[in-house]
Amino acid sequence: MRKIYIATLLALTSLAACNQKDSTEAPNKPTQTTESASKSSLNTPTTPSAKIAPEYAEFAALTQAAKDKLANATPEQANEIYAEHRKAVAAATEELTKKEEKFLGEQYHNEENWQQSENEDEPSIPKGEVKARMDKLASVGLVFFDEGEGIVSIRQQPDYFKNLFAGKVTPDVAEFIDLNANDDKKPVENDAAIIVPWAELGDRAFAWESFIKKYPDSAYAKEAKEQFQHYADSFLFGMDNTPVEASTNPDLKDVAQEYQKIEKTWSDFAKAHPNSSLTPLFDEARQIAKMEQNNGQNRYDAITKFRKEKWGMEEN
């Protein structure tokens, strides 16, 4: 049974439909959301009501406080409000996750709270207590987020900040918020494995690289650089459970075929973005992918050296 983050979306979508009418370790769990899921944050009531569960009223008040501050704020003041609110939301969701720790650890993965989809390739549908809690979270712009390996946390919906700060902040901050929202709608990894088409890694790396070039003096340039390096590194080398390797072992034909597909995405990227800082790195990535000695240890060492020399990344 697959419980990918889309399951959270299903609960949120049904809640949104109800709001309109009122005018108001198990298998993989939820790891994605989409536009329809995040729009419920727009409908957060300005004052606590029966639709907001008491345990989330404090978060609703936090959101409303930010709205009140933004009412007459200049773009520069809105930037400061965003920075402060972002920290406050991170702290609040961390605290909520701690409060829900027992439920998330014992009941969230319980098969009684999930309904098998007719198509096994489709995500399971939440029901029971999981569905009820998802609905409560959605009413204040929050969602359950499956981080993989059985870990689930509470986070803001992907468009939470975008909806709240749209038209309020300076262009660089607005674009930073948009990029993060787009990334959050569809995570690229789960359980140390790439779960999106390989080309999407390149698209995201290029988007963050473009932000850095466009806004080199932005307060978020450093964070954007980290995002770029994360996606670029995944694009070039994959992850632990989906590594980039060009095996010549006849028993690993699937690995060789997958590498050919990855190599094609590199070629396509180079043609589309010849001036990207990523494009000159593909030749070296190809050489590293072909290293097979010592059960791949030499490839691991080469990747570690590459990361340190190119991006200043130290081994964890």
Number of C-alpha atoms within 10 A of each C-alpha: 19 21 25 23 25 24 27 30 27 21 22 29 21 13 18 23 14 12 15 10 8 8 8 12 13 13 14 20 29 24 26 21 26 22 15 15 27 26 20 25 26 15 16 21 17 13 10 16 11 6 15 21 17 13 12 19 17 15 21 23 17 15 23 18 13 17 15 11 12 20 10 11 15 13 17 13 15 22 21 14 18 21 12 12 17 13 10 15 17 14 12 19 18 15 13 17 18 14 12 15 16 11 15 20 14 10 14 25 21 15 16 13 17 22 17 15 14 9 9 10 9 15 25 28 23 25 17 11 16 23 20 13 16 22 24 21 25 28 25 27 28 26 29 26 21 23 18 18 14 16 15 21 17 21 21 22 28 28 27 21 22 23 17 17 22 12 12 21 22 16 13 20 22 17 16 19 22 18 17 17 21 17 14 18 20 17 16 21 17 19 16 16 16 20 14 13 11 20 16 14 23 23 15 21 23 20 16 25 22 15 20 20 10 12 18 15 11 16 13 15 20 13 14 24 17 14 18 24 20 14 22 23 21 23 27 25 21 21 17 12 11 16 18 25 24 23 20 12 10 9 9 11 13 11 18 18 13 16 20 14 12 22 20 14 19 24 13 14 19 19 11 11 13 12 10 15 12 22 16 12 16 17 11 13 21 18 13 23 23 16 18 17 9 8 9 16 12 14 21 16 11 17 20 15 16 18 15 12 11 10 13 10 14 10 9 4
